[in-house]
Amino acid sequence: MDTKYDVIIVGGGPAGLSAAVYCRRALLRTLVIEKDYMGLGMIAAADRVENYPGVPSVQGYDLAMTMHRQAETLGAEFLEARVTEMETSDMGFLLKCRQHAPLSARCVIYAAGASYRRLEVPGIEQMGVSYCATCDGAFYQGQEVAVIGGGDAAFNDALYLSGIASKVYLIHRSDTFRANAAAQQRLAGRSNIECIRNAVVTRILGDARAEGLTYEQDGAEHRLMVKGIFSAIGRVPDTGIIRHREILDKDGYIRAGEDCITAIPGFFAAGDVRTKRLRQAVTAAADGANAAASAELFLRR
Ligand SMILES: Cc1cc2nc3c(=O)[nH]c(=O)nc-3n(C[C@H](O)[C@H](O)[C@H](O)COP(=O)(O)OP(=O)(O)OC[C@H]3O[C@@H](n4cnc5c(N)ncnc54)[C@H](O)[C@@H]3O)c2cc1C
């Protein structure tokens, strides 16, 4: 196989961009494939990032854009395409992309992240149900909205929306929240956020456009009329194209240690898509560096 690239990186988020920086510093011929137009990964959706070392407070988009420019300046190539299939051979990897000729490389760093999990209740497909508060929050200025979830993403959304909406209901199916302590503290200080705990959302109300929702709590059904509904109930790893399902853990994340080495020689997993405890920009960036170092070692051998 005639490979133009030493490394192809799938995904242009913090993991992929950090990997690109390290690959280029190792003088590897590097291509980053990102499926979304101007895609910069999940962090671009963060209203404010205050836990990335060296950058006290920054908009997620600005942080991601800085990473992108850094990789580009160092000579990484970028392609906007969705990788749909990956074939492995002794010579390397062949990546098939939608609306683009197949691309080959000796190594792949897979940094495709994880997508939003869809709430499976009737009416969820209606307009007015959003998965991105930063993108859609402005539509609900001075109105009442609901956020569904109890982790970091749900808290991030609720805090962001509390500065726009008149009232935010945070609906969580359990009694305790999974969000980090700092976010929980900030949320407690917002008078226009009301937490509804032990509540399971059962239906999105409305006819084409969401007008509210129903939830079950203590055996009774309740109705909550809101203009906007933000679903933040977790994420699913983007590992659908991986044929070797044996390298995935039970939740679909790619099994790999800190060195990002997987069971497939030359195939490395970095960022949120990898089995790990803490999924953050800083851990994704660290993975990118480690994956690049492992790829370099693999290629030099
Ligand atoms: C609202 C929100 C707020 C957050 N706030 C913070 C914060 O304050 N601090 C913090 O550290 N972290 C925060 N995070 C988490 C952080 O964004 C992630 O941990 C981080 O972005 C993971 O980076 P990644 O590169 O692994 O994956 P992603 O950032 O998810 O990037 C993966 C990229 O791969 C692309 N891709 C996927 N499949 C394909 C394919 N088949 N072909 C081509 N491209 C593909 C995707 O389009 C995506 O751009 C937040 C997340 C959210 C959702």
The ligand as an SDF file (V2000), in Angstrom:
LIG
                    3D

 53 58  0  0  0  0  0  0  0  0999 V2000
  -21.2770   21.5920   26.9270 C   0  0  0  0  0  0  0  0  0  0  0  0
  -19.9250   21.0150   27.2760 C   0  0  0  0  0  0  0  0  0  0  0  0
  -19.0730   21.7160   28.1130 C   0  0  0  0  0  0  0  0  0  0  0  0
  -17.8120   21.2110   28.4350 C   0  0  0  0  0  0  0  0  0  0  0  0
  -17.0090   21.9380   29.2700 N   0  0  0  0  0  0  0  0  0  0  0  0
  -15.7640   21.5010   29.5200 C   0  0  0  0  0  0  0  0  0  0  0  0
  -14.8640   22.2790   30.3300 C   0  0  0  0  0  0  0  0  0  0  0  0
  -15.2140   23.3520   30.8410 O   0  0  0  0  0  0  0  0  0  0  0  0
  -13.6250   21.7930   30.5350 N   0  0  0  0  0  0  0  0  0  0  0  0
  -13.1880   20.6140   30.0110 C   0  0  0  0  0  0  0  0  0  0  0  0
  -12.0360   20.2530   30.1990 O   0  0  0  0  0  0  0  0  0  0  0  0
  -14.0100   19.8530   29.2620 N   0  0  0  0  0  0  0  0  0  0  0  0
  -15.2820   20.2570   29.0060 C   0  0  0  0  0  0  0  0  0  0  0  0
  -16.1320   19.4950   28.2500 N   0  0  0  0  0  0  0  0  0  0  0  0
  -15.6690   18.1580   27.7870 C   0  0  0  0  0  0  0  0  0  0  0  0
  -14.7390   18.3050   26.5840 C   0  0  0  0  0  0  0  0  0  0  0  0
  -15.3650   19.0710   25.5880 O   0  0  0  0  0  0  0  0  0  0  0  0
  -14.3720   16.9300   26.0310 C   0  0  0  0  0  0  0  0  0  0  0  0
  -13.8660   16.1260   27.0610 O   0  0  0  0  0  0  0  0  0  0  0  0
  -13.3360   17.0460   24.9090 C   0  0  0  0  0  0  0  0  0  0  0  0
  -13.8090   17.8560   23.8710 O   0  0  0  0  0  0  0  0  0  0  0  0
  -12.9700   15.6700   24.3620 C   0  0  0  0  0  0  0  0  0  0  0  0
  -12.1070   15.8310   23.2820 O   0  0  0  0  0  0  0  0  0  0  0  0
  -11.9560   14.7260   22.1390 P   0  0  0  0  0  0  0  0  0  0  0  0
  -11.0030   15.3040   21.1520 O   0  0  0  0  0  0  0  0  0  0  0  0
  -11.6740   13.4210   22.7380 O   0  0  0  0  0  0  0  0  0  0  0  0
  -13.3890   14.5520   21.4780 O   0  0  0  0  0  0  0  0  0  0  0  0
  -14.3840   15.6630   20.7520 P   0  0  0  0  0  0  0  0  0  0  0  0
  -14.0660   16.9720   21.3250 O   0  0  0  0  0  0  0  0  0  0  0  0
  -15.6970   15.0870   20.9260 O   0  0  0  0  0  0  0  0  0  0  0  0
  -13.8800   15.6100   19.2430 O   0  0  0  0  0  0  0  0  0  0  0  0
  -14.1290   14.5190   18.4170 C   0  0  0  0  0  0  0  0  0  0  0  0
  -14.2910   15.0080   16.9950 C   0  0  0  0  0  0  0  0  0  0  0  0
  -14.3120   13.8700   16.1080 O   0  0  0  0  0  0  0  0  0  0  0  0
  -15.1990   14.1300   15.0500 C   0  0  0  0  0  0  0  0  0  0  0  0
  -15.6280   12.8450   14.4910 N   0  0  0  0  0  0  0  0  0  0  0  0
  -16.3580   11.8730   15.0920 C   0  0  0  0  0  0  0  0  0  0  0  0
  -16.5540   10.8250   14.2720 N   0  0  0  0  0  0  0  0  0  0  0  0
  -15.9330   11.1480   13.1170 C   0  0  0  0  0  0  0  0  0  0  0  0
  -15.7940   10.4750   11.8700 C   0  0  0  0  0  0  0  0  0  0  0  0
  -16.3310    9.2520   11.6630 N   0  0  0  0  0  0  0  0  0  0  0  0
  -15.1140   11.0760   10.8660 N   0  0  0  0  0  0  0  0  0  0  0  0
  -14.5600   12.3130   11.0720 C   0  0  0  0  0  0  0  0  0  0  0  0
  -14.6640   12.9970   12.2330 N   0  0  0  0  0  0  0  0  0  0  0  0
  -15.3330   12.4240   13.2390 C   0  0  0  0  0  0  0  0  0  0  0  0
  -16.3300   14.8990   15.7100 C   0  0  0  0  0  0  0  0  0  0  0  0
  -17.0520   15.6840   14.7760 O   0  0  0  0  0  0  0  0  0  0  0  0
  -15.5900   15.7560   16.7490 C   0  0  0  0  0  0  0  0  0  0  0  0
  -15.3150   17.0450   16.2600 O   0  0  0  0  0  0  0  0  0  0  0  0
  -17.4010   19.9630   27.9140 C   0  0  0  0  0  0  0  0  0  0  0  0
  -18.2570   19.2510   27.0570 C   0  0  0  0  0  0  0  0  0  0  0  0
  -19.5060   19.7600   26.7390 C   0  0  0  0  0  0  0  0  0  0  0  0
  -20.4230   18.9780   25.8320 C   0  0  0  0  0  0  0  0  0  0  0  0
  1  2  1  0
  2  3  1  0
  2 52  2  0
  3  4  2  0
  4  5  1  0
  4 50  1  0
  5  6  2  0
  6  7  1  0
  6 13  1  0
  7  8  2  0
  7  9  1  0
  9 10  1  0
 10 11  2  0
 10 12  1  0
 12 13  2  0
 13 14  1  0
 14 15  1  0
 14 50  1  0
 15 16  1  0
 16 17  1  0
 16 18  1  0
 18 19  1  0
 18 20  1  0
 20 21  1  0
 20 22  1  0
 22 23  1  0
 23 24  1  0
 24 25  2  0
 24 26  1  0
 24 27  1  0
 27 28  1  0
 28 29  2  0
 28 30  1  0
 28 31  1  0
 31 32  1  0
 32 33  1  0
 33 34  1  0
 33 48  1  0
 34 35  1  0
 35 36  1  0
 35 46  1  0
 36 37  1  0
 36 45  1  0
 37 38  2  0
 38 39  1  0
 39 40  1  0
 39 45  2  0
 40 41  1  0
 40 42  2  0
 42 43  1  0
 43 44  2  0
 44 45  1  0
 46 47  1  0
 46 48  1  0
 48 49  1  0
 50 51  2  0
 51 52  1  0
 52 53  1  0
M  END
$$$$
